[in-house]
Each structure stands twice: as structure tokens, then as C-alpha cells.
Amino acid sequence: MAWYEDVLGFSPDPVGPPDDPSFAILRRDGVELMLQKVRTGVGGPRSATIAGGGWDVYIRVDDVRSLYDGIRPKAPNVGPIVVQVYGCREFELADPDGHVVVLGQCG
């Protein structure tokens, strides 16, 4: 939750004990992201199980360049902006738990 706040600029609204919330809704620019604490035995990120990679979260944005420029100094593992064959300009990075997050501007 802290990473999504510090790196991506979301405002968290956690549920549960303050020192160990079990769920949170994070908000930024009209986007809501919901995170649930991983339970024992659930497994790792979905992207880790897909041959050739994949993503766990895709967030559509209005200005991928300004978001990228703001995130890059905070996240050493951010990839370059890539124009995909379907026309979206995207970049990806991984959160501290290994979940792959893609931010894309389409249209």
C-alpha cells in the first residue's frame, strides 16, 4: 500500500488494524485500485505464472509521459515507454511484491 502511495501517488483508505490492514482502496485521478492482503498459500503474482511474462494490474492514464517522468526517479525498475501494436503508449514496473503494473495511454 505504501509503495502505491509513494511511487504512484495514490491516496490510501485502509481497512483493518492501522499497523496491519487487510484491505485498502487507493484513489488517484478518478481511478480506484483495490488491494487485499495476501493470505498464506494463495501464491505469488499472476504475472510470475504466465510464460513470457504478463501483467497483474493495467491502469489507463491520460498523460503517460508526465506520469512516467514523475515515477522514474522513485522506481529504479521502471521500463521505457513503448508504443504497442494496438496503439497504446505503455510502461511497466514491478511493485515490491513482484506484481507487474502497466500504465498506458490509449487513443
Long-range contacts (C-beta under 8 A, 24 or more apart in sequence): 1-26, 1-35, 3-95, 3-96, 4-33, 4-35, 4-95, 6-74, 7-71, 7-74, 7-75, 7-93, 8-71, 8-101, 9-70, 29-61, 29-62, 31-59, 33-57, 33-59, 38-97, 44-98, 45-97, 45-98, 45-99, 45-100, 46-99, 47-98, 47-99, 47-100, 48-98, 53-100, 54-100, 55-92, 55-100, 55-101, 55-102, 56-99, 56-100, 56-101, 57-99, 57-100, 57-101, 57-102, 58-101, 58-102, 58-103, 58-104, 59-101, 59-102, 59-103, 59-104, 60-104, 60-105, 60-106, 61-103, 61-104, 61-105, 62-105, 63-105, 64-89, 64-90, 64-91, 64-103, 64-104, 64-105, 65-89, 67-103, 68-103, 71-103
